[in-house]
Amino acid sequence: MKVTLKVWRQKDAKTKGAFATYPLDHVSTDMSFLEMLDVLNSSLIQKGEDPIHFDHDCREGICGMCSLYINGRPHGPLQTTVCQLHMRTFHDGETITIEPWRAKAFPVIKDLVVDRSAFDRIQQSGGYVSVNTGGVPDANAIPIPKKIADEAFDAATCIGCGACVAACKNASAMLFVSAKVSQFALLPQGKPERKERVEKMVAQMDAEGFGSCTNTKACEAECPKGISVTNIARMNREYFAASLSSYEVPLKGSGD
């Protein structure tokens, strides 16, 4: 098949970018989208041109690195990662537009590569269980209802790709943060630090410059792992409860 690619080219975050057009012939329908980009880059290198920079790692739908905006949708027309998207999804002669994530908190590094270290800083602010909360118990020492275990596991499947941010018109990171909060809030191991965790992670999310939730559920619709927006409701409850426990009523006559 033959396709025409309109690819966003940008030297760095401070340089103005623009679309470049590349016709590509003899594209196999069995190629993954990233393999198709590999073929294009090989031809560019042979011509002495700068190849297109894009993120990738495992190419198995696990790492979340392949963050591309394809034809106006995060990861393309299917609810999956770009590495699991195949060229048979597109039509012969089609024009495909490829862009990086568009968010203030995800500045462009080069071409289609964006800096998603904001997610790392949010995780580092409280998305973990500290060693001082107790020793590691045996595998089945703490009985956990299957429904709770399933919900925690579903939240933990978030791969931090950033599709939720790219899909949201406010570039909100609520789905990502709520998934990371939920996976610990649901389990007994995460409860000792639940108050500090949600407060710190939400504060870091705001500090990174992500927008507020739009409640349109675009994040859930585009998430390649199907993370539910019910996690956002859970995070809001966790944050509200933490805020109430932090509020102290001044004693009468205390002078406050």
N, C-alpha and C positions, 0 to 999 in steps of 0.2 A: 504494500500500500504506500501511498504518497501523502505526506502531511506538510503543512506550513507552520513553522513555530515562530511565535512572537514572544521573545524572551526579554525579560527585564535585565539590562546590563547597568551596573553601577560600581564605580571604582571603590568607593568607601562611603561611610555615613555622611560625610561632609560634601561629597561631590554629587552634583545633579545627575540622576540617571535617566535612561530612555530605553524604549523598546528597540530591539534589533530583530530583523526578520531572517529566518533561515529555512529554505526549502529542503526537505529531506525525502529521498526516494528509497525504494526497496526496504521499507520497514516491515518486519515480520509481525503478524498479529499475535504471535506467541511471546514477543518481547515484553518485558516489564517496562514501565515508563522510564525508570532509571537506566535500564539497558539501552533504551532508545536515546537517552541523553548521552550515554557513553559513546554510542556510535557517532553522534553529532560532534562530540568533543574530539574524537579521533580524527575526524575529517578537518576540524578547525586546526588541530595541532599540525597535521600534515601540510596545511596551507600556511603555517607559520603564524596563525592567529591565536589570541588568548582564549583558552577554553572557558566554558561557562562553569562558574563555581556554584556548587550546590552541596547540601549536607546529605550524608548517608553513612551508615555503619553496618548494622546486621543484615539489612535487606530481607528480614523475616517478619516484619510487622511487630517487632518487640521494643526496639530502642527509642522510637519516636523522633529520630533525627531527620527523616525525609520530609521536611516541612515546606511544601510548595502550594501556592495558590494557583489552581488550574481552572481556566474558563470560569472564573468568578466564584469558585468554591474551594475551601481548604481540602487538600489532598485529592481534588478532582471530583468527578461525577458520582463516584461510589463512596459509601461510608466505610472507607478502609484507608490504610496508609498508602503513600505513593508507591512504595516498593512492591506492594501487592496489587497495584493497578496495572493492568495489561493493555496493550495497544489495541486489542480486539474490542475494547470499550468504545473506541473512536471509529470514525468513518473515513473511508478512502477520500482524499482530497480535502479533508477538514483542516481548518486553521485553529491551532491550539495556542492559547495565551497563557504564559507562565510567569508568575510574579512571586516575590517573597512575601512573608507575613507583613501586614501593614499595622504596626502598633508602635506607639512612642516608646514603650518599655522594651521593644524588640528592635533596636537599631540595626540597620543593614551593615554587615561587615564587608561583603562584596557580592555583587550580582544577586543570587538567590539565597545567600547565607545570611542569617540574622543572629544576633547575640541574644540567646535565651537564658543567660546566666541569672536573670531576675528570678526565674523559677528556682534555681539552685539556692539563691539567697533566702527566698521564702521558706524553702525546705530546711535550710540550716538554722533559721530563726526559731524553729520549734517542732519541726516534723520528724520527731524521733522519740524513742524511749530512753531515758538516761539510765546509766548503770546503777545509780544510787536509789533507784526505785525497787530494788530487790534482785535476788539471784535469778538465774534462768531455771524455771521449773521443768520437770519432765514433760514429755510431749502431751500427755493426756491428763496431767495432774489437775488442771483447771477445767472443769466442765463448762462448755460454751454451747448454748442452744444452736442447732443447725441453722435456723433462720438468721441469727445474729452473725454466725460465722460466714454464711453466704453473703450477707450484706457487706461485711468487712472485706471479704475477698473481692467482691465486685468493685468496691471503691479502690482497692489496692491495685486493680488492673490498669489504672491510669498510667500512661507512659510519658506524660509530660511533653507531648509533641507541640502543644500550643494551638491546636486547631480551634479550641474553644475561644481563645483570644482573637484569632483571625476571623472567626465567624460572627463575633459580637460587634455590633456597630459602635459600642462604647469601649471595645478592646478590654473587656472585663476578664479577670482571671478567677472569677468566683468558682467555676466548676472545678478547675485544677486544685485550688486551695481547699475547697470543701471536700474533695475526694481524699486529700492527704489528711485533713482533720478527721474525717469520718472513719478511716481505716483504723485509727487509734482510739477514737472516742467510743467506738462500739465494743472494743475488747477490754477485758479487765486489766491487762498489762498497761494500757494507755490512760487509765482513769486517774492515777495519782497526779499527772501533770496536765490534765485536760484544760483547766482554767488558764494556766500560763501559756499553753500551746496555742489555743485559738486566739488569744489576745495578741501574742507576738506575731503569729503568722498573718493575721489580718492587718496588723500595723505595718508589717513589712510589705505586704501586698499594696497597701495605699502609698507607702513611701516609694515604691518602684514606679508609680504613675499609671497603674492600671485603672480602667474606668469602673463605674458601678454596673450592677446587673441590670439588664433591660427587661428581664422576665419574658422574653420572646421564645426562649428555649432553642435558639439557633445553635447554641453550644452543644446541647444534647443531640440535636439532629446531625451534627457534623462530626461528633466524637467518634474516632475509629474503634474505640473500645466500648462504646455505648454507655458511658458513665451517666447516671441519672441525675436530673436536677433536684431530686429529693435530697441529695447530699447538701445542696445549697441551703435548703430549709433546715436541715440538721445543724449545719454550721451556724446559721443565724440563731438557732435556739441555744447552741453551745456558747456563742458570743454574748447573747443577752443574759444568760445565766451567770456567766463569768463577770459581766459588767455589774450585775446586781450584787454579787458577793464582794465586789471591790468597793462598792459604795458604802460609806460609813456615815450613819446619822450622828451629828454632833450631840454630845450630852448637854443637858440643860445646865447652864452656868459654867460651861467649859471655856467660854470666851471666843469660840469659833463662830 
